[in-house]
């Protein structure tokens, strides 16, 4: 697993993850609002955002969920808050 501190070059990836996080918690999709929010966090230093990636060929299976994508999340990415 690779973990790195997010920078402005990661803005699109972090925006996508943050918007998916909001959707999971029953908030309306708002990619532009998510982008503005993340951009402000990264440029002002209000937050430190870390990205974790896993280069495994086979996805992780869960014994809790029947479908890897049951939660509505991208099965190749996750967000820890």
DOLOVEX-685883 format. One record per atom (N, C-alpha, C): residue number from 1; residue in three letters; chain; x, y, z. Coordinates in nm, 4 decimals. Atoms other than C-alpha are relative to their C-alpha. Example, Ala and Ser with C-alpha at 12.3 -4.5 7.8 and 13.67 -1.06 7.14 Angstrom:
<drenlums>
<1; "ala"; "A"; <0.0890; -0.1190; 0.0000>>
<1; "ala"; "A"; <1.2300; -0.4500; 0.7800>>
<1; "ala"; "A"; <0.0900; 0.1200; 0.0000>>
<2; "ser"; "A"; <-0.0820; -0.1190; -0.0060>>
<2; "ser"; "A"; <1.3670; -0.1060; 0.7140>>
<2; "ser"; "A"; <-0.0770; 0.1090; 0.0730>>
</drenlums>
This chain:
<drenlums>
<1; "unk"; "A"; <0.0849; -0.1171; 0.0000>>
<1; "unk"; "A"; <0.0000; 0.0000; 0.0000>>
<1; "unk"; "A"; <0.0894; 0.1234; 0.0000>>
<2; "unk"; "A"; <-0.0716; -0.1264; 0.0085>>
<2; "unk"; "A"; <0.1240; 0.3462; -0.0910>>
<2; "unk"; "A"; <-0.0846; 0.1102; 0.0628>>
<3; "unk"; "A"; <0.0694; -0.1117; -0.0632>>
<3; "unk"; "A"; <0.0314; 0.6478; 0.1212>>
<3; "unk"; "A"; <0.0794; 0.1258; -0.0296>>
<4; "unk"; "A"; <-0.0676; -0.1268; 0.0282>>
<4; "unk"; "A"; <0.1068; 1.0046; 0.0173>>
<4; "unk"; "A"; <-0.0891; 0.1161; 0.0400>>
<5; "unk"; "A"; <0.0720; -0.1226; -0.0315>>
<5; "unk"; "A"; <0.0092; 1.3540; 0.1178>>
<5; "unk"; "A"; <-0.0519; 0.0597; -0.1306>>
<6; "unk"; "A"; <0.0605; -0.0560; 0.1207>>
<6; "unk"; "A"; <-0.2314; 1.5036; -0.1369>>
<6; "unk"; "A"; <0.0530; 0.1405; -0.0259>>
<7; "unk"; "A"; <-0.0413; -0.1327; 0.0450>>
<7; "unk"; "A"; <-0.1185; 1.8067; -0.3349>>
<7; "unk"; "A"; <-0.1009; 0.0491; -0.1030>>
<8; "unk"; "A"; <0.0901; -0.0533; 0.1018>>
<8; "unk"; "A"; <-0.2877; 2.0283; -0.5907>>
<8; "unk"; "A"; <-0.0062; -0.0888; -0.1231>>
<9; "unk"; "A"; <0.0027; 0.0901; 0.1159>>
<9; "unk"; "A"; <-0.1919; 1.7762; -0.8580>>
<9; "unk"; "A"; <-0.0964; -0.1168; 0.0213>>
<10; "unk"; "A"; <0.0956; 0.1068; -0.0327>>
<10; "unk"; "A"; <-0.4273; 1.5297; -0.6814>>
<10; "unk"; "A"; <-0.1434; 0.0518; 0.0099>>
<11; "unk"; "A"; <0.1301; -0.0643; -0.0201>>
<11; "unk"; "A"; <-0.7214; 1.7706; -0.6866>>
<11; "unk"; "A"; <-0.1153; -0.0796; -0.0609>>
<12; "unk"; "A"; <0.1098; 0.0725; 0.0652>>
<12; "unk"; "A"; <-0.9327; 1.5713; -0.9347>>
<12; "unk"; "A"; <-0.0309; -0.1305; 0.0729>>
<13; "unk"; "A"; <0.0212; 0.1269; -0.0707>>
<13; "unk"; "A"; <-0.8829; 1.2400; -0.7529>>
<13; "unk"; "A"; <-0.0662; 0.0224; 0.1352>>
<14; "unk"; "A"; <0.0556; -0.0270; -0.1329>>
<14; "unk"; "A"; <-0.9548; 1.3857; -0.4101>>
<14; "unk"; "A"; <-0.1435; 0.0515; -0.0124>>
<15; "unk"; "A"; <0.1350; -0.0511; 0.0229>>
<15; "unk"; "A"; <-1.2583; 1.5717; -0.5463>>
<15; "unk"; "A"; <-0.0968; -0.1144; -0.0266>>
<16; "unk"; "A"; <0.0853; 0.1147; 0.0306>>
<16; "unk"; "A"; <-1.4005; 1.2500; -0.6883>>
<16; "unk"; "A"; <-0.0284; -0.0814; 0.1273>>
<17; "unk"; "A"; <0.0179; 0.0771; -0.1234>>
<17; "unk"; "A"; <-1.3446; 1.0618; -0.3613>>
<17; "unk"; "A"; <-0.0903; 0.0727; 0.0989>>
<18; "unk"; "A"; <0.0797; -0.0780; -0.0943>>
<18; "unk"; "A"; <-1.4942; 1.3428; -0.1530>>
<18; "unk"; "A"; <-0.1460; 0.0046; -0.0433>>
<19; "unk"; "A"; <0.1373; -0.0015; 0.0485>>
<19; "unk"; "A"; <-1.8023; 1.3649; -0.3741>>
<19; "unk"; "A"; <-0.0668; -0.1361; 0.0220>>
<20; "unk"; "A"; <0.0539; 0.1344; -0.0254>>
<20; "unk"; "A"; <-1.8507; 0.9856; -0.3512>>
<20; "unk"; "A"; <-0.0283; -0.0207; 0.1489>>
<21; "unk"; "A"; <0.0198; 0.0065; -0.1457>>
<21; "unk"; "A"; <-1.8131; 1.0120; 0.0279>>
<21; "unk"; "A"; <-0.1310; 0.0699; 0.0374>>
<22; "unk"; "A"; <0.1236; -0.0745; -0.0276>>
<22; "unk"; "A"; <-2.0899; 1.2742; 0.0364>>
<22; "unk"; "A"; <-0.1224; -0.0789; -0.0454>>
<23; "unk"; "A"; <0.1124; 0.0786; 0.0526>>
<23; "unk"; "A"; <-2.3171; 1.0583; -0.1799>>
<23; "unk"; "A"; <-0.0298; -0.1179; 0.0918>>
<24; "unk"; "A"; <0.0182; 0.1131; -0.0905>>
<24; "unk"; "A"; <-2.2606; 0.7606; 0.0492>>
<24; "unk"; "A"; <-0.0788; 0.0409; 0.1238>>
<25; "unk"; "A"; <0.0703; -0.0500; -0.1182>>
<25; "unk"; "A"; <-2.3862; 0.9726; 0.3394>>
<25; "unk"; "A"; <-0.1258; 0.0789; -0.0366>>
<26; "unk"; "A"; <0.1307; -0.0502; 0.0430>>
<26; "unk"; "A"; <-2.7015; 1.0654; 0.1447>>
<26; "unk"; "A"; <-0.0032; 0.1502; -0.0268>>
<27; "unk"; "A"; <-0.0054; -0.1395; 0.0412>>
<27; "unk"; "A"; <-2.5855; 1.4127; 0.0412>>
<27; "unk"; "A"; <-0.0088; 0.0049; -0.1520>>
<28; "unk"; "A"; <0.0083; -0.0070; 0.1460>>
<28; "unk"; "A"; <-2.6552; 1.5324; -0.3130>>
<28; "unk"; "A"; <0.1391; 0.0098; -0.0636>>
<29; "unk"; "A"; <-0.1254; -0.0109; 0.0745>>
<29; "unk"; "A"; <-2.3794; 1.4956; -0.5683>>
<29; "unk"; "A"; <0.0246; 0.1459; -0.0351>>
<30; "unk"; "A"; <-0.0356; -0.1385; 0.0308>>
<30; "unk"; "A"; <-2.1993; 1.8256; -0.6103>>
<30; "unk"; "A"; <0.1496; 0.0048; -0.0311>>
<31; "unk"; "A"; <-0.1430; 0.0042; 0.0331>>
<31; "unk"; "A"; <-1.8676; 1.7761; -0.7916>>
<31; "unk"; "A"; <0.0679; 0.1372; 0.0019>>
<32; "unk"; "A"; <-0.0619; -0.1335; 0.0033>>
<32; "unk"; "A"; <-1.8063; 2.1485; -0.8417>>
<32; "unk"; "A"; <0.0181; 0.0549; 0.1416>>
<33; "unk"; "A"; <-0.0124; -0.0436; -0.1397>>
<33; "unk"; "A"; <-1.8775; 2.2291; -0.4758>>
<33; "unk"; "A"; <0.1078; -0.0777; 0.0732>>
<34; "unk"; "A"; <-0.1044; 0.0821; -0.0621>>
<34; "unk"; "A"; <-1.6561; 1.9397; -0.3683>>
<34; "unk"; "A"; <0.1379; 0.0477; -0.0435>>
<35; "unk"; "A"; <-0.1295; -0.0470; 0.0521>>
<35; "unk"; "A"; <-1.3760; 2.0689; -0.5909>>
<35; "unk"; "A"; <0.0414; 0.1306; 0.0676>>
<36; "unk"; "A"; <-0.0301; -0.1279; -0.0657>>
<36; "unk"; "A"; <-1.3989; 2.4191; -0.4442>>
<36; "unk"; "A"; <0.0403; -0.0239; 0.1457>>
<37; "unk"; "A"; <-0.0291; 0.0298; -0.1405>>
<37; "unk"; "A"; <-1.4039; 2.2785; -0.0889>>
<37; "unk"; "A"; <0.1406; -0.0595; 0.0151>>
<38; "unk"; "A"; <-0.1317; 0.0642; -0.0090>>
<38; "unk"; "A"; <-1.0986; 2.0546; -0.1459>>
<38; "unk"; "A"; <0.1100; 0.0971; -0.0405>>
<39; "unk"; "A"; <-0.0995; -0.0991; 0.0426>>
<39; "unk"; "A"; <-0.9115; 2.3287; -0.3337>>
<39; "unk"; "A"; <0.0307; 0.0980; 0.1124>>
<40; "unk"; "A"; <-0.0205; -0.0914; -0.1131>>
<40; "unk"; "A"; <-0.9627; 2.5654; -0.0393>>
<40; "unk"; "A"; <0.0785; -0.0679; 0.1117>>
<41; "unk"; "A"; <-0.0717; 0.0722; -0.1065>>
<41; "unk"; "A"; <-0.8459; 2.2996; 0.2089>>
<41; "unk"; "A"; <0.1483; -0.0141; -0.0355>>
<42; "unk"; "A"; <-0.1392; 0.0220; 0.0398>>
<42; "unk"; "A"; <-0.5309; 2.2295; 0.0077>>
<42; "unk"; "A"; <0.0792; 0.1305; -0.0089>>
<43; "unk"; "A"; <-0.0743; -0.1250; 0.0174>>
<43; "unk"; "A"; <-0.4394; 2.5921; -0.0649>>
<43; "unk"; "A"; <0.0173; 0.0782; 0.1300>>
<44; "unk"; "A"; <-0.0122; -0.0734; -0.1260>>
<44; "unk"; "A"; <-0.5065; 2.7315; 0.2836>>
<44; "unk"; "A"; <0.0740; -0.0791; 0.1075>>
<45; "unk"; "A"; <-0.0652; 0.0841; -0.1009>>
<45; "unk"; "A"; <-0.3536; 2.4386; 0.4689>>
<45; "unk"; "A"; <-0.0903; -0.0324; 0.1168>>
<46; "unk"; "A"; <0.0959; 0.0329; -0.1064>>
<46; "unk"; "A"; <-0.6715; 2.3940; 0.6769>>
<46; "unk"; "A"; <0.0003; -0.1480; 0.0331>>
<47; "unk"; "A"; <0.0046; 0.1451; -0.0166>>
<47; "unk"; "A"; <-0.6484; 2.0190; 0.6266>>
<47; "unk"; "A"; <0.1227; -0.0633; -0.0621>>
<48; "unk"; "A"; <-0.1014; 0.0837; 0.0628>>
<48; "unk"; "A"; <-0.3917; 1.7558; 0.5513>>
<48; "unk"; "A"; <-0.0742; -0.1233; -0.0488>>
<49; "unk"; "A"; <0.0727; 0.1111; 0.0606>>
<49; "unk"; "A"; <-0.5293; 1.4962; 0.3129>>
<49; "unk"; "A"; <0.1018; -0.1022; -0.0473>>
<50; "unk"; "A"; <-0.0882; 0.1083; 0.0429>>
<50; "unk"; "A"; <-0.3617; 1.1616; 0.2605>>
<50; "unk"; "A"; <-0.0762; -0.0908; -0.0958>>
<51; "unk"; "A"; <0.0558; 0.0947; 0.0957>>
<51; "unk"; "A"; <-0.4242; 0.9303; -0.0332>>
<51; "unk"; "A"; <0.0700; -0.1332; 0.0169>>
<52; "unk"; "A"; <-0.0552; 0.1348; -0.0088>>
<52; "unk"; "A"; <-0.3765; 0.5581; -0.0031>>
<52; "unk"; "A"; <-0.0393; -0.0747; -0.1262>>
<53; "unk"; "A"; <0.0310; 0.0811; 0.1170>>
<53; "unk"; "A"; <-0.3515; 0.3333; -0.3064>>
<53; "unk"; "A"; <0.0570; -0.1396; 0.0202>>
<54; "unk"; "A"; <-0.0390; 0.1392; -0.0108>>
<54; "unk"; "A"; <-0.3265; -0.0387; -0.3309>>
<54; "unk"; "A"; <0.0159; -0.0535; -0.1417>>
<55; "unk"; "A"; <-0.0286; 0.0444; 0.1357>>
<55; "unk"; "A"; <-0.1655; -0.1858; -0.6402>>
<55; "unk"; "A"; <-0.0259; -0.1482; -0.0201>>
<56; "unk"; "A"; <0.0315; 0.1418; 0.0149>>
<56; "unk"; "A"; <-0.3027; -0.5355; -0.5881>>
<56; "unk"; "A"; <-0.0768; -0.0245; -0.1286>>
<57; "unk"; "A"; <0.0713; 0.0366; 0.1224>>
<57; "unk"; "A"; <-0.4271; -0.7100; -0.8995>>
<57; "unk"; "A"; <-0.1420; -0.0441; 0.0338>>
<58; "unk"; "A"; <0.1306; 0.0519; -0.0386>>
<58; "unk"; "A"; <-0.7153; -0.8792; -0.7173>>
<58; "unk"; "A"; <-0.0622; 0.0899; 0.1058>>
<59; "unk"; "A"; <0.0657; -0.0839; -0.1005>>
<59; "unk"; "A"; <-0.9703; -0.6675; -0.5285>>
<59; "unk"; "A"; <-0.0202; -0.0755; 0.1310>>
<60; "unk"; "A"; <0.0267; 0.0585; -0.1311>>
<60; "unk"; "A"; <-1.0249; -0.7265; -0.1592>>
<60; "unk"; "A"; <-0.1465; -0.0394; 0.0088>>
<61; "unk"; "A"; <0.1375; 0.0451; -0.0185>>
<61; "unk"; "A"; <-1.3349; -0.9259; -0.0760>>
<61; "unk"; "A"; <-0.0391; 0.0195; 0.1451>>
<62; "unk"; "A"; <0.0514; -0.0192; -0.1343>>
<62; "unk"; "A"; <-1.5516; -0.8576; 0.2252>>
<62; "unk"; "A"; <-0.1027; -0.1081; 0.0298>>
<63; "unk"; "A"; <0.1006; 0.0994; -0.0352>>
<63; "unk"; "A"; <-1.7512; -1.1206; 0.4096>>
<63; "unk"; "A"; <-0.1285; 0.0653; 0.0497>>
<64; "unk"; "A"; <0.1193; -0.0714; -0.0451>>
<64; "unk"; "A"; <-2.0011; -0.8520; 0.5126>>
<64; "unk"; "A"; <-0.0907; 0.0330; -0.1180>>
<65; "unk"; "A"; <0.0768; -0.0442; 0.1166>>
<65; "unk"; "A"; <-2.1100; -0.7373; 0.1671>>
<65; "unk"; "A"; <0.0036; -0.1055; -0.1091>>
<66; "unk"; "A"; <0.0104; 0.0975; 0.1073>>
<66; "unk"; "A"; <-2.2314; -0.9638; -0.1084>>
<66; "unk"; "A"; <0.0727; 0.0517; -0.1238>>
<67; "unk"; "A"; <-0.0576; -0.0618; 0.1192>>
<67; "unk"; "A"; <-2.1136; -0.7236; -0.3786>>
<67; "unk"; "A"; <0.1117; 0.0942; 0.0425>>
<68; "unk"; "A"; <-0.1113; -0.0888; -0.0336>>
<68; "unk"; "A"; <-1.7788; -0.5447; -0.3726>>
<68; "unk"; "A"; <-0.0441; 0.1461; -0.0005>>
<69; "unk"; "A"; <0.0425; -0.1385; 0.0161>>
<69; "unk"; "A"; <-1.9617; -0.2267; -0.4748>>
<69; "unk"; "A"; <-0.1344; 0.0256; 0.0681>>
<70; "unk"; "A"; <0.1300; -0.0107; -0.0650>>
<70; "unk"; "A"; <-2.2609; -0.2724; -0.2422>>
<70; "unk"; "A"; <-0.0233; 0.1352; 0.0654>>
<71; "unk"; "A"; <0.0146; -0.1279; -0.0682>>
<71; "unk"; "A"; <-2.1941; 0.0540; -0.0607>>
<71; "unk"; "A"; <-0.0138; 0.1160; -0.0977>>
<72; "unk"; "A"; <0.0081; -0.1081; 0.0977>>
<72; "unk"; "A"; <-2.2042; 0.2526; -0.3860>>
<72; "unk"; "A"; <0.1332; 0.0695; -0.0197>>
<73; "unk"; "A"; <-0.1314; -0.0601; 0.0107>>
<73; "unk"; "A"; <-1.8330; 0.3255; -0.3645>>
<73; "unk"; "A"; <0.0778; -0.0656; -0.1132>>
<74; "unk"; "A"; <-0.0894; 0.0540; 0.1019>>
<74; "unk"; "A"; <-1.5716; 0.2739; -0.6319>>
<74; "unk"; "A"; <0.0814; -0.1100; 0.0659>>
<75; "unk"; "A"; <-0.0694; 0.1105; -0.0683>>
<75; "unk"; "A"; <-1.4286; -0.0721; -0.5452>>
<75; "unk"; "A"; <0.1522; 0.0114; -0.0058>>
<76; "unk"; "A"; <-0.1448; -0.0153; 0.0107>>
<76; "unk"; "A"; <-1.0787; 0.0401; -0.6462>>
<76; "unk"; "A"; <0.0530; 0.1118; 0.0900>>
<77; "unk"; "A"; <-0.0428; -0.1129; -0.0839>>
<77; "unk"; "A"; <-1.0720; 0.3370; -0.4083>>
<77; "unk"; "A"; <-0.0754; -0.0036; 0.1317>>
<78; "unk"; "A"; <0.0708; -0.0154; -0.1264>>
<78; "unk"; "A"; <-1.1602; 0.4069; -0.0504>>
<78; "unk"; "A"; <0.0405; 0.1319; 0.0617>>
<79; "unk"; "A"; <-0.0250; -0.1272; -0.0659>>
<79; "unk"; "A"; <-1.1743; 0.7134; 0.1691>>
<79; "unk"; "A"; <-0.0141; -0.0205; 0.1497>>
<80; "unk"; "A"; <0.0068; 0.0073; -0.1461>>
<80; "unk"; "A"; <-1.0942; 0.7193; 0.5375>>
<80; "unk"; "A"; <-0.0095; 0.1408; 0.0535>>
<81; "unk"; "A"; <0.0210; -0.1344; -0.0558>>
<81; "unk"; "A"; <-1.2191; 1.0165; 0.7335>>
<81; "unk"; "A"; <0.0151; -0.0071; 0.1493>>
</drenlums>
